[in-house]
Amino acid sequence: MLNRREFSKYFVTGGAALLAPSSLWPAGNPTASPQQPANQTFDLLIEGGTVIDPAQNIHASLDVAIKNGKIAEVSKDIPKERALKVVSAKEKIVTPGFIDVHAHCYDGVGLGMNADRYCLTRGVTTAVDAGSAGYATFPNFRKYILNTSTTRIVALVNIGAIGTAMGPGSLDWVNPQLTAKAATDNKPVVVGIKIQLSKAITGAGDMECLKRAVEAAEIARLPLMAHIEDSYSPLPGILKMLRKGDIYTHCYNSRTHGILDANGKILPEAREARKRGVFFDPAQGQTHLNFEVADKCFQQNFLPDTISTDLTVIAVERRVYDLPTMVSKFMAMGIGLDQAIGMVTSNAARVFDYGAQVGTLRPGSEADVSIFELRDGEFEFEDSDGGKRTGRQMLVSKAVVRHAQVFVNAV
């Protein structure tokens, strides 16, 4: 069944560009230039949009030109005749392709969703699979998902042998050497290690699991993403083990051993972790975001470094939906448009090595471009505990450029 915002004729399954709605392109398709002069420079021109690129501190009406799959030029009034195809982005926002640093893309296994359907169709050109596969299951994940997706998917290898479908299981299955080998053997599509620390998953063995996950990350020379929620061990001891470049995901949850002390103050260990270079990521998913916790953190100037989804087949249907909705939700929580976009572009680009220059429209970078409509109105958002928040703006994906192809959202 089609869900919410969809592409205009087919899903993106084989990577083919889709027909555009007349509301986006007046002629119903990217308009071909009437002439193709010898000095023609660009393959595609996106004209007339409001370009927001926090990596370059850009928020202005500009055109974006693309050549050979790279951003070629961002400037005013680029002549149409210099491009083979022209896309009108009038009254729309043009951004670097969004990056979701926490999603689950093992379609058909566990709670994995289809990234081409729920990421690329929503303006997300790069997704980080957060440990859906472990060292025992990673080869099939790479063969059937990573190698076939139009969305750029990079992955974290779970410290558990199977991945998120089962959790670490017995400590006998938590093998740092095999995890590191799987990560190293599968670079560059592997960009980190993942561990889930909660009573339900690691129980009283959480600190030993964390020790082994850190060991695997150090052997593979990769960052570690730590899912920390309702952990058996207190958060201060866990945070002290995280290194520069590691990620604390689900940082605004309301469960025990959270980021706030009994008086609602940020734990000093959290501030120390941020100071030494640990990233803080909310990743709402099903149970991981509480508005009141986030509000208290914001009031103490402790904003997230990134915004992500923890997208699964459940999350795409309720509360989370997609990354633009999460960006809109954080705007409703008080983060400005440009800053929120930075959290899913330039900030997100700093967290992992994606093997390409992403998260910016700087000339020479990958031609991953998203076109959004910013709708005004009243939009209700929900946290993971049933809390409600009303926002005044909603980002809605209208089109995206990936692999030098234009994909269009009809709704």
C-alpha positions in Angstrom: 0.0 0.0 0.0 1.4 3.4 -0.9 2.2 5.5 2.2 1.9 9.3 2.6 4.2 11.1 0.2 5.0 8.9 -2.9 6.7 9.2 -6.2 4.6 10.2 -9.2 4.2 7.0 -11.1 6.3 4.3 -9.7 8.5 3.6 -6.7 12.2 4.0 -7.1 13.2 0.4 -7.5 15.4 0.2 -10.5 16.9 3.7 -10.3 14.8 5.1 -13.3 13.9 8.7 -13.2 10.2 9.3 -12.8 7.8 11.7 -14.5 7.4 15.1 -12.8 4.1 16.6 -11.8 3.0 19.8 -13.6 3.1 21.6 -10.2 6.9 21.3 -10.1 7.8 21.5 -13.8 5.4 23.5 -15.9 6.0 21.3 -19.0 5.4 18.1 -17.0 9.1 17.1 -17.4 12.5 18.7 -16.9 12.5 21.2 -19.7 15.1 20.6 -22.4 17.0 23.7 -23.5 15.8 24.8 -26.9 19.3 24.8 -28.2 22.4 22.8 -27.4 25.3 25.2 -28.2 28.9 24.0 -28.4 29.8 25.8 -25.1 27.1 24.0 -23.2 28.4 23.3 -19.7 25.9 21.6 -17.5 23.8 18.4 -17.5 21.1 19.8 -15.2 20.2 23.2 -13.9 18.0 23.7 -10.8 16.8 27.3 -11.1 15.0 29.8 -9.0 15.0 28.0 -5.6 16.0 29.3 -2.2 19.3 27.5 -1.6 20.0 26.6 2.0 23.5 25.1 2.5 24.7 25.5 6.1 28.1 24.1 5.2 28.7 27.3 3.2 26.5 29.6 5.3 24.2 30.1 2.2 20.6 31.0 2.4 19.8 32.8 -0.8 17.9 32.7 -4.1 20.4 30.8 -6.4 20.7 28.4 -9.2 22.4 25.0 -8.9 24.2 23.5 -11.9 25.3 19.9 -12.2 27.8 18.2 -14.5 29.0 14.6 -14.5 27.3 13.8 -11.2 29.0 16.7 -9.3 27.9 20.1 -8.3 29.4 22.4 -10.9 28.2 25.9 -9.9 26.0 27.6 -7.4 25.3 31.2 -8.4 22.6 33.7 -9.5 21.0 33.7 -12.9 22.9 30.8 -14.6 21.8 30.9 -18.3 19.3 28.2 -19.1 20.9 27.6 -22.5 24.0 26.2 -20.8 22.1 23.2 -19.5 20.7 20.1 -21.2 17.8 20.0 -18.7 16.3 22.7 -16.5 14.3 22.1 -13.3 12.3 25.0 -11.8 12.5 25.2 -8.0 10.6 28.5 -7.8 9.1 29.0 -4.3 10.8 25.9 -3.1 13.9 25.2 -0.9 16.9 23.5 -2.4 19.3 21.8 0.0 22.1 19.2 -0.1 20.6 15.7 0.0 19.6 14.9 3.6 21.7 12.4 5.5 19.9 10.1 8.1 22.6 8.9 10.5 20.4 6.3 12.1 18.0 4.1 10.1 17.4 0.4 9.6 17.5 -0.6 5.9 17.6 -4.4 5.9 14.4 -4.6 4.0 12.5 -7.8 4.8 14.7 -8.8 7.8 13.6 -7.8 11.3 12.1 -4.3 11.3 14.1 -3.1 8.3 12.3 -0.8 5.9 13.0 -0.1 2.2 15.4 2.9 1.9 14.5 3.8 -1.7 10.8 4.0 -0.7 11.1 5.8 2.7 14.4 7.7 2.4 15.1 8.7 -1.2 11.4 9.5 -1.9 11.6 11.9 1.1 14.7 13.8 0.1 17.2 11.6 2.0 20.0 10.7 -0.4 22.3 9.0 2.2 21.2 6.7 5.0 23.3 5.0 7.7 22.1 1.6 8.6 22.5 1.4 12.3 23.6 -2.2 12.9 20.9 -4.3 11.2 23.6 -6.9 10.5 26.4 -8.4 12.5 29.5 -10.2 11.3 27.6 -13.4 10.6 24.9 -11.8 8.5 26.7 -8.8 6.9 27.6 -10.5 3.5 24.0 -11.0 2.6 23.0 -7.6 3.8 25.7 -6.1 1.5 24.8 -8.3 -1.5 21.0 -7.8 -1.4 20.6 -4.3 0.1 23.7 -2.1 0.0 24.7 -3.2 -3.5 21.3 -2.7 -5.0 19.9 0.4 -3.5 19.6 3.7 -5.3 19.8 5.5 -2.0 23.4 5.7 -0.8 23.4 3.3 2.2 26.5 2.9 4.4 26.4 0.6 7.4 27.5 0.0 11.0 28.4 -3.6 11.9 26.5 -4.7 15.0 28.7 -6.1 17.8 26.1 -8.9 18.0 26.7 -11.7 15.5 23.2 -11.5 13.9 22.4 -7.8 14.2 19.4 -5.9 15.6 17.0 -8.8 14.7 18.3 -10.7 17.8 20.6 -8.4 19.7 24.0 -9.6 21.0 22.6 -12.8 22.6 25.2 -14.8 24.5 28.5 -13.0 25.3 30.0 -15.9 23.4 28.6 -14.3 20.2 30.0 -10.9 21.0 33.4 -11.2 19.3 35.4 -8.0 18.7 37.9 -9.6 16.4 35.2 -11.1 14.0 33.2 -7.8 14.1 36.3 -5.8 13.3 37.2 -8.2 10.5 33.7 -7.9 9.0 34.0 -4.1 9.2 37.4 -3.9 7.7 36.6 -6.4 4.9 33.6 -4.4 3.9 35.0 -0.9 3.8 34.2 1.6 2.5 30.5 0.7 2.8 31.1 0.0 6.5 31.6 3.2 8.4 31.3 2.2 12.1 30.4 -0.3 14.8 27.0 -0.4 16.6 26.0 -1.6 20.1 22.6 -1.5 21.8 22.8 -1.0 25.6 19.6 -1.6 27.4 18.3 -4.0 30.1 16.2 -5.8 27.5 19.2 -6.4 25.1 22.4 -6.5 27.0 21.2 -6.8 30.6 23.8 -6.9 33.3 26.5 -7.6 30.7 26.2 -4.2 29.1 29.6 -2.9 30.2 31.4 -6.0 29.0 29.5 -5.7 25.6 30.5 -2.1 25.4 34.2 -2.9 26.2 34.2 -5.4 23.3 32.4 -3.0 21.0 35.0 -0.3 21.7 37.7 -2.9 21.1 36.2 -3.8 17.7 36.0 -0.1 16.8 39.6 0.5 17.7 40.8 -2.5 15.7 38.8 -1.4 12.7 39.7 2.3 13.3 36.0 3.3 13.1 33.6 5.2 15.3 31.1 3.5 17.6 27.4 4.3 17.8 26.0 3.4 21.2 22.3 3.0 21.5 21.8 3.9 25.2 18.3 3.6 26.7 17.2 2.1 30.0 20.6 0.6 30.5 21.5 -1.7 33.4 24.6 0.4 34.2 24.4 4.1 35.0 25.0 6.5 32.1 28.2 8.2 33.5 30.2 5.1 33.4 29.1 4.3 29.8 29.8 7.8 28.6 33.3 7.7 30.0 34.1 4.8 27.6 33.0 6.7 24.5 35.8 8.3 22.4 36.1 11.3 20.2 33.9 10.6 17.1 31.7 8.1 18.8 27.9 8.7 18.8 25.4 8.6 21.7 22.2 7.8 20.0 18.7 8.2 21.6 20.1 10.9 23.8 16.7 12.5 24.7 14.8 9.4 26.0 12.9 9.4 29.2 14.0 6.0 30.6 16.2 5.3 33.6 19.8 6.3 33.5 19.2 9.2 31.1 21.0 12.3 30.3 19.4 14.4 33.1 20.1 14.0 36.8 17.3 14.0 39.5 17.1 17.8 39.4 16.7 17.9 35.6 20.3 19.1 35.0 22.6 17.8 32.2 25.0 15.2 33.6 28.5 16.6 33.8 29.7 13.4 32.1 27.5 14.3 29.1 29.1 17.7 28.9 32.6 16.2 29.2 31.8 13.7 26.5 30.6 16.4 24.1 33.7 18.4 24.9 36.0 15.6 23.9 34.1 15.1 20.6 31.3 12.6 21.2 28.3 13.3 19.0 24.7 13.4 20.4 21.9 12.1 18.2 18.1 11.8 19.1 16.9 9.1 16.7 13.3 8.9 17.9 12.3 5.5 16.6 9.6 3.9 18.7 10.6 4.8 22.3 13.5 7.1 22.2 12.3 10.8 22.2 10.6 12.7 25.0 9.7 16.4 24.5 10.2 17.3 28.1 13.7 15.8 28.3 14.6 17.5 25.1 13.2 20.9 26.3 15.3 20.7 29.5 18.4 19.9 27.4 17.6 22.8 25.0 17.1 25.2 27.9 20.7 24.3 29.1 22.1 24.9 25.6 22.5 21.1 24.9 21.1 20.7 21.4 21.7 17.6 19.3 24.5 17.5 16.8 22.3 15.6 14.3 18.7 14.8 13.7 17.9 11.2 12.7 14.9 8.8 12.6 15.8 5.2 13.7 13.4 4.4 10.8 11.8 1.0 10.7 8.7 -0.6 9.2 6.9 0.6 12.3 8.3 4.1 12.5 7.4 4.9 8.9 3.7 4.5 9.8 3.6 6.5 13.1 5.2 9.3 15.0 8.4 9.4 12.9 7.4 8.9 9.3 10.6 10.2 7.7 13.6 12.6 8.1 11.9 15.8 6.8 9.1 15.2 9.4 11.7 14.8 12.1 13.4 18.1 11.0 10.0 19.8 11.1 9.4 18.3 14.6 12.7 19.8 15.9 11.7 23.1 14.3 8.5 22.9 16.3 10.7 22.3 19.4 12.5 25.6 18.8 15.4 24.9 16.4 15.6 27.3 13.4 15.2 26.1 9.8 18.8 26.6 8.7 20.2 25.1 11.9 17.9 22.0 11.6 18.9 21.5 8.0 22.5 21.8 9.0 21.9 18.9 11.5 20.9 16.6 8.6 23.5 17.9 6.1 26.8 19.5 7.1 26.7 18.2 10.7 25.7 14.7 9.6 28.5 14.7 7.0 31.1 15.1 9.8 29.9 12.0 11.7 31.1 9.3 9.3 33.3 8.9 6.3 30.8 8.3 3.5 33.5 7.8 0.8 32.2 10.9 -1.0 31.7 14.6 -0.3 28.1 14.9 0.8 26.1 17.2 2.9 27.0 20.3 0.9 26.4 22.0 -2.5 30.0 23.1 -2.7 31.3 22.8 -6.3 33.0 19.4 -6.7 30.8 17.7 -4.2 28.3 14.9 -5.0 25.3 16.0 -6.9 22.9 14.9 -4.1 20.2 17.6 -4.1 16.8 17.8 -2.4 14.0 20.1 -3.3 11.4 20.8 -0.6 8.2 22.7 -0.2 8.0 24.5 3.2 4.3 24.5 4.0 2.8 26.8 6.6 -0.1 25.8 8.9 -0.6 23.8 12.1 1.1 20.4 12.2 0.9 18.1 15.2 3.9 16.1 16.2 4.2 13.3 18.7 7.1 12.1 20.9 7.6 8.5 21.9 5.6 8.8 25.1 2.5 10.3 23.6 3.5 14.0 24.2 2.2 16.4 21.5 3.7 19.5 20.0 2.2 21.8 17.4 4.5 23.2 14.7 3.9 26.0 12.2 5.9 24.7 9.3 6.4 21.3 7.6 9.1 20.3 5.1 7.6 18.2 2.3 9.9 16.6 -0.3 9.1 17.5 -3.9 12.1 16.1 -5.8 15.6 14.8 -5.3 18.7 14.4 -7.5 20.7 11.2 -7.0 23.2 9.5 -9.4 22.6 12.5 -11.7 18.9 11.4 -12.1 15.9 13.4 -11.0 13.2 11.7 -8.9 10.0 13.4 -8.3 7.5 13.3 -5.5 3.9 13.9 -6.8 2.2 14.9 -3.5 
